Amino acid sequence: MAEIILDIAFVLIFFSIVFGIVRLVIGPATVDRVVAIDLLTIIAIAVIALLAHIANRYIYLDVALVYGLLSFLGVLAVARYLEKGF
């Protein structure tokens, strides 16, 4: 049962990656591209968490947490640059 749920999760993650890349490529504004990159980092965090569960190596969750924090700070920096400039 758990294997089926993990397979469904990976399929949903795959579709999320496809939609994120589509938005990154055809996004008409820079803000759309920033949101798409943020979406792809969130998806990467989900992949890291799933792989941590599969490998029973929960230290990877610390990596996902740090990656999420750095992603948040990066999006804040880009948003500030787009709003006012440095």
Gaussian input, Z-matrix of N, CA and C with variables (Angstrom, degrees):
# hf/3-21g

backbone

0 1
 N
 C     1     B1
 C     2     B2     1     A1
 N     3     B3     2     A2     1     D1
 C     4     B4     3     A3     2     D2
 C     5     B5     4     A4     3     D3
 N     6     B6     5     A5     4     D4
 C     7     B7     6     A6     5     D5
 C     8     B8     7     A7     6     D6
 N     9     B9     8     A8     7     D7
 C    10    B10     9     A9     8     D8
 C    11    B11    10    A10     9     D9
 N    12    B12    11    A11    10    D10
 C    13    B13    12    A12    11    D11
 C    14    B14    13    A13    12    D12
 N    15    B15    14    A14    13    D13
 C    16    B16    15    A15    14    D14
 C    17    B17    16    A16    15    D15
 N    18    B18    17    A17    16    D16
 C    19    B19    18    A18    17    D17
 C    20    B20    19    A19    18    D18
 N    21    B21    20    A20    19    D19
 C    22    B22    21    A21    20    D20
 C    23    B23    22    A22    21    D21
 N    24    B24    23    A23    22    D22
 C    25    B25    24    A24    23    D23
 C    26    B26    25    A25    24    D24
 N    27    B27    26    A26    25    D25
 C    28    B28    27    A27    26    D26
 C    29    B29    28    A28    27    D27
 N    30    B30    29    A29    28    D28
 C    31    B31    30    A30    29    D29
 C    32    B32    31    A31    30    D30
 N    33    B33    32    A32    31    D31
 C    34    B34    33    A33    32    D32
 C    35    B35    34    A34    33    D33
 N    36    B36    35    A35    34    D34
 C    37    B37    36    A36    35    D35
 C    38    B38    37    A37    36    D36
 N    39    B39    38    A38    37    D37
 C    40    B40    39    A39    38    D38
 C    41    B41    40    A40    39    D39
 N    42    B42    41    A41    40    D40
 C    43    B43    42    A42    41    D41
 C    44    B44    43    A43    42    D42
 N    45    B45    44    A44    43    D43
 C    46    B46    45    A45    44    D44
 C    47    B47    46    A46    45    D45
 N    48    B48    47    A47    46    D46
 C    49    B49    48    A48    47    D47
 C    50    B50    49    A49    48    D48
 N    51    B51    50    A50    49    D49
 C    52    B52    51    A51    50    D50
 C    53    B53    52    A52    51    D51
 N    54    B54    53    A53    52    D52
 C    55    B55    54    A54    53    D53
 C    56    B56    55    A55    54    D54
 N    57    B57    56    A56    55    D55
 C    58    B58    57    A57    56    D56
 C    59    B59    58    A58    57    D57
 N    60    B60    59    A59    58    D58
 C    61    B61    60    A60    59    D59
 C    62    B62    61    A61    60    D60
 N    63    B63    62    A62    61    D61
 C    64    B64    63    A63    62    D62
 C    65    B65    64    A64    63    D63
 N    66    B66    65    A65    64    D64
 C    67    B67    66    A66    65    D65
 C    68    B68    67    A67    66    D66
 N    69    B69    68    A68    67    D67
 C    70    B70    69    A69    68    D68
 C    71    B71    70    A70    69    D69
 N    72    B72    71    A71    70    D70
 C    73    B73    72    A72    71    D71
 C    74    B74    73    A73    72    D72
 N    75    B75    74    A74    73    D73
 C    76    B76    75    A75    74    D74
 C    77    B77    76    A76    75    D75
 N    78    B78    77    A77    76    D76
 C    79    B79    78    A78    77    D77
 C    80    B80    79    A79    78    D78
 N    81    B81    80    A80    79    D79
 C    82    B82    81    A81    80    D80
 C    83    B83    82    A82    81    D81
 N    84    B84    83    A83    82    D82
 C    85    B85    84    A84    83    D83
 C    86    B86    85    A85    84    D84
 N    87    B87    86    A86    85    D85
 C    88    B88    87    A87    86    D86
 C    89    B89    88    A88    87    D87
 N    90    B90    89    A89    88    D88
 C    91    B91    90    A90    89    D89
 C    92    B92    91    A91    90    D90
 N    93    B93    92    A92    91    D91
 C    94    B94    93    A93    92    D92
 C    95    B95    94    A94    93    D93
 N    96    B96    95    A95    94    D94
 C    97    B97    96    A96    95    D95
 C    98    B98    97    A97    96    D96
 N    99    B99    98    A98    97    D97
 C   100   B100    99    A99    98    D98
 C   101   B101   100   A100    99    D99
 N   102   B102   101   A101   100   D100
 C   103   B103   102   A102   101   D101
 C   104   B104   103   A103   102   D102
 N   105   B105   104   A104   103   D103
 C   106   B106   105   A105   104   D104
 C   107   B107   106   A106   105   D105
 N   108   B108   107   A107   106   D106
 C   109   B109   108   A108   107   D107
 C   110   B110   109   A109   108   D108
 N   111   B111   110   A110   109   D109
 C   112   B112   111   A111   110   D110
 C   113   B113   112   A112   111   D111
 N   114   B114   113   A113   112   D112
 C   115   B115   114   A114   113   D113
 C   116   B116   115   A115   114   D114
 N   117   B117   116   A116   115   D115
 C   118   B118   117   A117   116   D116
 C   119   B119   118   A118   117   D117
 N   120   B120   119   A119   118   D118
 C   121   B121   120   A120   119   D119
 C   122   B122   121   A121   120   D120
 N   123   B123   122   A122   121   D121
 C   124   B124   123   A123   122   D122
 C   125   B125   124   A124   123   D123
 N   126   B126   125   A125   124   D124
 C   127   B127   126   A126   125   D125
 C   128   B128   127   A127   126   D126
 N   129   B129   128   A128   127   D127
 C   130   B130   129   A129   128   D128
 C   131   B131   130   A130   129   D129
 N   132   B132   131   A131   130   D130
 C   133   B133   132   A132   131   D131
 C   134   B134   133   A133   132   D132
 N   135   B135   134   A134   133   D133
 C   136   B136   135   A135   134   D134
 C   137   B137   136   A136   135   D135
 N   138   B138   137   A137   136   D136
 C   139   B139   138   A138   137   D137
 C   140   B140   139   A139   138   D138
 N   141   B141   140   A140   139   D139
 C   142   B142   141   A141   140   D140
 C   143   B143   142   A142   141   D141
 N   144   B144   143   A143   142   D142
 C   145   B145   144   A144   143   D143
 C   146   B146   145   A145   144   D144
 N   147   B147   146   A146   145   D145
 C   148   B148   147   A147   146   D146
 C   149   B149   148   A148   147   D147
 N   150   B150   149   A149   148   D148
 C   151   B151   150   A150   149   D149
 C   152   B152   151   A151   150   D150
 N   153   B153   152   A152   151   D151
 C   154   B154   153   A153   152   D152
 C   155   B155   154   A154   153   D153
 N   156   B156   155   A155   154   D154
 C   157   B157   156   A156   155   D155
 C   158   B158   157   A157   156   D156
 N   159   B159   158   A158   157   D157
 C   160   B160   159   A159   158   D158
 C   161   B161   160   A160   159   D159
 N   162   B162   161   A161   160   D160
 C   163   B163   162   A162   161   D161
 C   164   B164   163   A163   162   D162
 N   165   B165   164   A164   163   D163
 C   166   B166   165   A165   164   D164
 C   167   B167   166   A166   165   D165
 N   168   B168   167   A167   166   D166
 C   169   B169   168   A168   167   D167
 C   170   B170   169   A169   168   D168
 N   171   B171   170   A170   169   D169
 C   172   B172   171   A171   170   D170
 C   173   B173   172   A172   171   D171
 N   174   B174   173   A173   172   D172
 C   175   B175   174   A174   173   D173
 C   176   B176   175   A175   174   D174
 N   177   B177   176   A176   175   D175
 C   178   B178   177   A177   176   D176
 C   179   B179   178   A178   177   D177
 N   180   B180   179   A179   178   D178
 C   181   B181   180   A180   179   D179
 C   182   B182   181   A181   180   D180
 N   183   B183   182   A182   181   D181
 C   184   B184   183   A183   182   D182
 C   185   B185   184   A184   183   D183
 N   186   B186   185   A185   184   D184
 C   187   B187   186   A186   185   D185
 C   188   B188   187   A187   186   D186
 N   189   B189   188   A188   187   D187
 C   190   B190   189   A189   188   D188
 C   191   B191   190   A190   189   D189
 N   192   B192   191   A191   190   D190
 C   193   B193   192   A192   191   D191
 C   194   B194   193   A193   192   D192
 N   195   B195   194   A194   193   D193
 C   196   B196   195   A195   194   D194
 C   197   B197   196   A196   195   D195
 N   198   B198   197   A197   196   D196
 C   199   B199   198   A198   197   D197
 C   200   B200   199   A199   198   D198
 N   201   B201   200   A200   199   D199
 C   202   B202   201   A201   200   D200
 C   203   B203   202   A202   201   D201
 N   204   B204   203   A203   202   D202
 C   205   B205   204   A204   203   D203
 C   206   B206   205   A205   204   D204
 N   207   B207   206   A206   205   D205
 C   208   B208   207   A207   206   D206
 C   209   B209   208   A208   207   D207
 N   210   B210   209   A209   208   D208
 C   211   B211   210   A210   209   D209
 C   212   B212   211   A211   210   D210
 N   213   B213   212   A212   211   D211
 C   214   B214   213   A213   212   D212
 C   215   B215   214   A214   213   D213
 N   216   B216   215   A215   214   D214
 C   217   B217   216   A216   215   D215
 C   218   B218   217   A217   216   D216
 N   219   B219   218   A218   217   D217
 C   220   B220   219   A219   218   D218
 C   221   B221   220   A220   219   D219
 N   222   B222   221   A221   220   D220
 C   223   B223   222   A222   221   D221
 C   224   B224   223   A223   222   D222
 N   225   B225   224   A224   223   D223
 C   226   B226   225   A225   224   D224
 C   227   B227   226   A226   225   D225
 N   228   B228   227   A227   226   D226
 C   229   B229   228   A228   227   D227
 C   230   B230   229   A229   228   D228
 N   231   B231   230   A230   229   D229
 C   232   B232   231   A231   230   D230
 C   233   B233   232   A232   231   D231
 N   234   B234   233   A233   232   D232
 C   235   B235   234   A234   233   D233
 C   236   B236   235   A235   234   D234
 N   237   B237   236   A236   235   D235
 C   238   B238   237   A237   236   D236
 C   239   B239   238   A238   237   D237
 N   240   B240   239   A239   238   D238
 C   241   B241   240   A240   239   D239
 C   242   B242   241   A241   240   D240
 N   243   B243   242   A242   241   D241
 C   244   B244   243   A243   242   D242
 C   245   B245   244   A244   243   D243
 N   246   B246   245   A245   244   D244
 C   247   B247   246   A246   245   D245
 C   248   B248   247   A247   246   D246
 N   249   B249   248   A248   247   D247
 C   250   B250   249   A249   248   D248
 C   251   B251   250   A250   249   D249
 N   252   B252   251   A251   250   D250
 C   253   B253   252   A252   251   D251
 C   254   B254   253   A253   252   D252
 N   255   B255   254   A254   253   D253
 C   256   B256   255   A255   254   D254
 C   257   B257   256   A256   255   D255

   B1=1.4442
   B2=1.5242
   B3=1.3419
   B4=1.4650
   B5=1.5216
   B6=1.3297
   B7=1.4635
   B8=1.5222
   B9=1.3079
   B10=1.4615
   B11=1.5266
   B12=1.3144
   B13=1.4580
   B14=1.5235
   B15=1.3277
   B16=1.4654
   B17=1.5229
   B18=1.3217
   B19=1.4657
   B20=1.5273
   B21=1.3203
   B22=1.4592
   B23=1.5272
   B24=1.3342
   B25=1.4659
   B26=1.5210
   B27=1.3382
   B28=1.4582
   B29=1.5292
   B30=1.3119
   B31=1.4703
   B32=1.5294
   B33=1.3240
   B34=1.4576
   B35=1.5279
   B36=1.3118
   B37=1.4602
   B38=1.5203
   B39=1.3207
   B40=1.4629
   B41=1.5261
   B42=1.3286
   B43=1.4613
   B44=1.5245
   B45=1.3240
   B46=1.4659
   B47=1.5217
   B48=1.3236
   B49=1.4640
   B50=1.5215
   B51=1.3198
   B52=1.4657
   B53=1.5280
   B54=1.3364
   B55=1.4610
   B56=1.5288
   B57=1.3273
   B58=1.4666
   B59=1.5172
   B60=1.3285
   B61=1.4646
   B62=1.5223
   B63=1.3280
   B64=1.4628
   B65=1.5241
   B66=1.3235
   B67=1.4656
   B68=1.5316
   B69=1.3121
   B70=1.4629
   B71=1.5216
   B72=1.3161
   B73=1.4643
   B74=1.5207
   B75=1.3327
   B76=1.4620
   B77=1.5200
   B78=1.3268
   B79=1.4601
   B80=1.5142
   B81=1.3233
   B82=1.4631
   B83=1.5306
   B84=1.3077
   B85=1.4590
   B86=1.5227
   B87=1.3130
   B88=1.4618
   B89=1.5265
   B90=1.3141
   B91=1.4659
   B92=1.5277
   B93=1.3263
   B94=1.4667
   B95=1.5192
   B96=1.3089
   B97=1.4664
   B98=1.5262
   B99=1.3221
   B100=1.4663
   B101=1.5240
   B102=1.3142
   B103=1.4700
   B104=1.5274
   B105=1.3342
   B106=1.4690
   B107=1.5247
   B108=1.3203
   B109=1.4638
   B110=1.5193
   B111=1.3341
   B112=1.4633
   B113=1.5258
   B114=1.3229
   B115=1.4639
   B116=1.5205
   B117=1.3212
   B118=1.4624
   B119=1.5301
   B120=1.3288
   B121=1.4647
   B122=1.5231
   B123=1.3185
   B124=1.4662
   B125=1.5320
   B126=1.3220
   B127=1.4623
   B128=1.5334
   B129=1.3236
   B130=1.4683
   B131=1.5234
   B132=1.3200
   B133=1.4638
   B134=1.5213
   B135=1.3223
   B136=1.4661
   B137=1.5266
   B138=1.3210
   B139=1.4729
   B140=1.5246
   B141=1.3210
   B142=1.4675
   B143=1.5289
   B144=1.3224
   B145=1.4716
   B146=1.5274
   B147=1.3318
   B148=1.4663
   B149=1.5255
   B150=1.3171
   B151=1.4650
   B152=1.5281
   B153=1.3188
   B154=1.4634
   B155=1.5219
   B156=1.3132
   B157=1.4607
   B158=1.5290
   B159=1.3213
   B160=1.4640
   B161=1.5249
   B162=1.3373
   B163=1.4652
   B164=1.5267
   B165=1.3240
   B166=1.4684
   B167=1.5230
   B168=1.3352
   B169=1.4634
   B170=1.5247
   B171=1.3106
   B172=1.4546
   B173=1.5216
   B174=1.3175
   B175=1.4563
   B176=1.5229
   B177=1.3427
   B178=1.4569
   B179=1.5279
   B180=1.3095
   B181=1.4615
   B182=1.5175
   B183=1.3324
   B184=1.4607
   B185=1.5252
   B186=1.3243
   B187=1.4631
   B188=1.5258
   B189=1.3089
   B190=1.4620
   B191=1.5288
   B192=1.3138
   B193=1.4578
   B194=1.5261
   B195=1.3144
   B196=1.4640
   B197=1.5200
   B198=1.3202
   B199=1.4621
   B200=1.5270
   B201=1.3136
   B202=1.4603
   B203=1.5208
   B204=1.3195
   B205=1.4563
   B206=1.5270
   B207=1.3198
   B208=1.4653
   B209=1.5265
   B210=1.3074
   B211=1.4581
   B212=1.5232
   B213=1.3085
   B214=1.4657
   B215=1.5207
   B216=1.3240
   B217=1.4555
   B218=1.5258
   B219=1.3239
   B220=1.4598
   B221=1.5160
   B222=1.3234
   B223=1.4669
   B224=1.5262
   B225=1.3166
   B226=1.4631
   B227=1.5221
   B228=1.3187
   B229=1.4624
   B230=1.5254
   B231=1.3169
   B232=1.4674
   B233=1.5219
   B234=1.3143
   B235=1.4634
   B236=1.5235
   B237=1.3062
   B238=1.4614
   B239=1.5197
   B240=1.3120
   B241=1.4673
   B242=1.5285
   B243=1.3218
   B244=1.4587
   B245=1.5360
   B246=1.3137
   B247=1.4616
   B248=1.5199
   B249=1.3296
   B250=1.4559
   B251=1.5229
   B252=1.2815
   B253=1.4609
   B254=1.5157
   B255=1.3198
   B256=1.4629
   B257=1.4720
   A1=111.36
   A2=115.75
   A3=119.62
   A4=111.07
   A5=116.30
   A6=119.35
   A7=111.28
   A8=117.08
   A9=120.90
   A10=110.26
   A11=116.19
   A12=120.39
   A13=110.53
   A14=117.45
   A15=120.44
   A16=111.19
   A17=117.61
   A18=120.55
   A19=111.04
   A20=116.64
   A21=120.45
   A22=110.54
   A23=116.45
   A24=120.35
   A25=110.87
   A26=117.47
   A27=119.64
   A28=111.75
   A29=117.71
   A30=120.03
   A31=110.41
   A32=117.01
   A33=120.09
   A34=111.50
   A35=116.73
   A36=120.25
   A37=110.28
   A38=117.07
   A39=120.04
   A40=110.97
   A41=117.16
   A42=120.05
   A43=111.21
   A44=117.10
   A45=119.82
   A46=111.11
   A47=116.92
   A48=120.67
   A49=110.39
   A50=116.55
   A51=120.20
   A52=110.58
   A53=117.60
   A54=120.71
   A55=111.58
   A56=116.50
   A57=119.52
   A58=112.08
   A59=116.72
   A60=120.02
   A61=110.71
   A62=117.07
   A63=120.19
   A64=110.10
   A65=117.78
   A66=120.76
   A67=110.00
   A68=117.60
   A69=120.99
   A70=111.16
   A71=116.81
   A72=120.52
   A73=111.98
   A74=117.59
   A75=119.23
   A76=113.76
   A77=117.05
   A78=118.82
   A79=111.45
   A80=118.29
   A81=119.49
   A82=113.43
   A83=117.61
   A84=120.38
   A85=109.91
   A86=114.34
   A87=119.67
   A88=110.97
   A89=116.35
   A90=120.33
   A91=110.51
   A92=117.34
   A93=120.59
   A94=110.96
   A95=116.82
   A96=120.39
   A97=111.13
   A98=117.83
   A99=121.25
   A100=110.20
   A101=116.44
   A102=120.27
   A103=110.27
   A104=117.14
   A105=120.14
   A106=110.95
   A107=117.34
   A108=119.74
   A109=110.43
   A110=117.02
   A111=120.14
   A112=110.77
   A113=116.60
   A114=120.55
   A115=111.19
   A116=117.09
   A117=120.13
   A118=111.65
   A119=117.77
   A120=118.45
   A121=111.29
   A122=117.18
   A123=119.96
   A124=110.26
   A125=115.92
   A126=119.63
   A127=110.41
   A128=116.43
   A129=119.69
   A130=110.61
   A131=117.54
   A132=120.79
   A133=110.43
   A134=116.76
   A135=120.11
   A136=110.87
   A137=116.87
   A138=120.23
   A139=110.30
   A140=117.16
   A141=120.47
   A142=110.24
   A143=116.91
   A144=120.20
   A145=111.29
   A146=117.46
   A147=119.87
   A148=111.51
   A149=116.36
   A150=118.93
   A151=111.74
   A152=116.86
   A153=120.03
   A154=110.47
   A155=116.24
   A156=119.63
   A157=111.20
   A158=116.12
   A159=119.64
   A160=111.10
   A161=116.72
   A162=121.00
   A163=113.03
   A164=117.16
   A165=122.12
   A166=111.94
   A167=115.63
   A168=123.36
   A169=107.10
   A170=116.16
   A171=120.35
   A172=112.72
   A173=117.63
   A174=120.70
   A175=110.34
   A176=116.47
   A177=120.72
   A178=111.50
   A179=117.01
   A180=119.69
   A181=111.12
   A182=116.63
   A183=119.67
   A184=110.79
   A185=115.68
   A186=119.85
   A187=110.02
   A188=117.29
   A189=121.17
   A190=110.90
   A191=117.00
   A192=120.89
   A193=111.24
   A194=117.15
   A195=120.88
   A196=110.53
   A197=116.85
   A198=120.95
   A199=110.96
   A200=116.92
   A201=120.96
   A202=111.98
   A203=116.93
   A204=120.45
   A205=110.98
   A206=116.96
   A207=120.43
   A208=111.31
   A209=117.04
   A210=120.69
   A211=110.49
   A212=116.35
   A213=120.42
   A214=110.87
   A215=116.98
   A216=120.10
   A217=111.53
   A218=116.89
   A219=120.25
   A220=112.15
   A221=116.84
   A222=120.04
   A223=110.08
   A224=117.71
   A225=119.74
   A226=111.40
   A227=116.82
   A228=120.33
   A229=111.32
   A230=116.99
   A231=120.23
   A232=110.48
   A233=117.76
   A234=120.85
   A235=111.12
   A236=116.01
   A237=118.63
   A238=111.01
   A239=116.82
   A240=120.38
   A241=111.01
   A242=116.91
   A243=120.05
   A244=111.87
   A245=116.12
   A246=119.02
   A247=112.48
   A248=117.31
   A249=120.50
   A250=113.33
   A251=117.55
   A252=120.51
   A253=108.89
   A254=116.17
   A255=119.29
   A256=110.37
   D1=-42.82
   D2=-179.81
   D3=-66.74
   D4=-32.76
   D5=178.97
   D6=-66.86
   D7=-36.02
   D8=178.18
   D9=-66.41
   D10=-41.71
   D11=179.06
   D12=-64.79
   D13=-40.62
   D14=177.59
   D15=-65.74
   D16=-38.51
   D17=177.02
   D18=-63.84
   D19=-42.47
   D20=177.25
   D21=-62.98
   D22=-40.17
   D23=179.07
   D24=-62.69
   D25=-42.15
   D26=179.49
   D27=-67.51
   D28=-35.50
   D29=176.83
   D30=-65.90
   D31=-43.32
   D32=178.11
   D33=-64.81
   D34=-37.53
   D35=176.77
   D36=-65.52
   D37=-39.18
   D38=177.99
   D39=-61.11
   D40=-45.87
   D41=178.61
   D42=-64.79
   D43=-35.84
   D44=176.90
   D45=-64.17
   D46=-39.39
   D47=177.33
   D48=-63.58
   D49=-43.63
   D50=179.69
   D51=-61.36
   D52=-46.83
   D53=-179.68
   D54=-66.16
   D55=-36.28
   D56=177.61
   D57=-65.62
   D58=-40.85
   D59=178.63
   D60=-68.10
   D61=-38.14
   D62=176.81
   D63=-61.40
   D64=-44.42
   D65=179.46
   D66=-66.81
   D67=-34.53
   D68=178.32
   D69=-66.01
   D70=-38.58
   D71=-177.32
   D72=-77.86
   D73=-46.04
   D74=-173.77
   D75=-100.48
   D76=5.68
   D77=-178.93
   D78=-58.47
   D79=121.49
   D80=-174.67
   D81=-70.89
   D82=-24.94
   D83=-177.86
   D84=-118.68
   D85=161.57
   D86=177.92
   D87=-64.91
   D88=-34.70
   D89=179.87
   D90=-62.70
   D91=-38.28
   D92=177.26
   D93=-62.24
   D94=-39.31
   D95=179.13
   D96=-68.37
   D97=-37.63
   D98=177.54
   D99=-64.87
   D100=-42.40
   D101=178.12
   D102=-64.57
   D103=-37.95
   D104=178.59
   D105=-65.83
   D106=-40.06
   D107=177.41
   D108=-65.59
   D109=-39.58
   D110=176.79
   D111=-63.77
   D112=-39.75
   D113=175.87
   D114=-60.47
   D115=-42.98
   D116=-179.32
   D117=-67.32
   D118=-32.76
   D119=175.63
   D120=-70.43
   D121=-36.08
   D122=176.54
   D123=-65.25
   D124=-38.97
   D125=176.91
   D126=-64.79
   D127=-39.80
   D128=177.80
   D129=-62.89
   D130=-37.39
   D131=176.61
   D132=-64.11
   D133=-40.15
   D134=177.83
   D135=-64.97
   D136=-39.35
   D137=177.99
   D138=-64.67
   D139=-42.75
   D140=178.14
   D141=-61.05
   D142=-42.02
   D143=179.86
   D144=-65.71
   D145=-40.73
   D146=178.04
   D147=-66.41
   D148=-40.96
   D149=178.44
   D150=-67.68
   D151=-32.65
   D152=174.95
   D153=-64.12
   D154=-39.04
   D155=178.82
   D156=-68.94
   D157=-42.12
   D158=-178.59
   D159=-66.51
   D160=-41.24
   D161=-176.80
   D162=-85.10
   D163=-4.36
   D164=-175.78
   D165=54.19
   D166=37.33
   D167=176.92
   D168=-119.12
   D169=87.93
   D170=-172.82
   D171=-78.75
   D172=-0.64
   D173=172.85
   D174=-67.84
   D175=-23.35
   D176=178.18
   D177=-65.74
   D178=-22.63
   D179=177.34
   D180=-66.31
   D181=-31.05
   D182=174.07
   D183=-65.28
   D184=-38.75
   D185=176.68
   D186=-63.00
   D187=-42.80
   D188=179.18
   D189=-63.81
   D190=-38.39
   D191=179.14
   D192=-65.27
   D193=-45.19
   D194=178.27
   D195=-64.96
   D196=-40.38
   D197=178.80
   D198=-63.18
   D199=-39.30
   D200=176.86
   D201=-65.32
   D202=-39.91
   D203=178.39
   D204=-65.64
   D205=-44.05
   D206=178.34
   D207=-65.69
   D208=-36.22
   D209=177.32
   D210=-64.74
   D211=-42.97
   D212=178.54
   D213=-61.04
   D214=-45.67
   D215=179.76
   D216=-65.64
   D217=-36.25
   D218=177.42
   D219=-65.04
   D220=-41.84
   D221=178.83
   D222=-66.54
   D223=-37.35
   D224=176.21
   D225=-63.10
   D226=-41.56
   D227=179.32
   D228=-64.59
   D229=-43.03
   D230=179.28
   D231=-66.71
   D232=-39.67
   D233=178.82
   D234=-63.84
   D235=-40.49
   D236=177.89
   D237=-66.67
   D238=-40.01
   D239=178.11
   D240=-63.35
   D241=-42.71
   D242=-179.29
   D243=-69.09
   D244=-29.88
   D245=-178.56
   D246=-79.30
   D247=-48.66
   D248=-173.69
   D249=-125.48
   D250=-24.82
   D251=-168.06
   D252=90.63
   D253=167.42
   D254=-177.39
   D255=-79.65

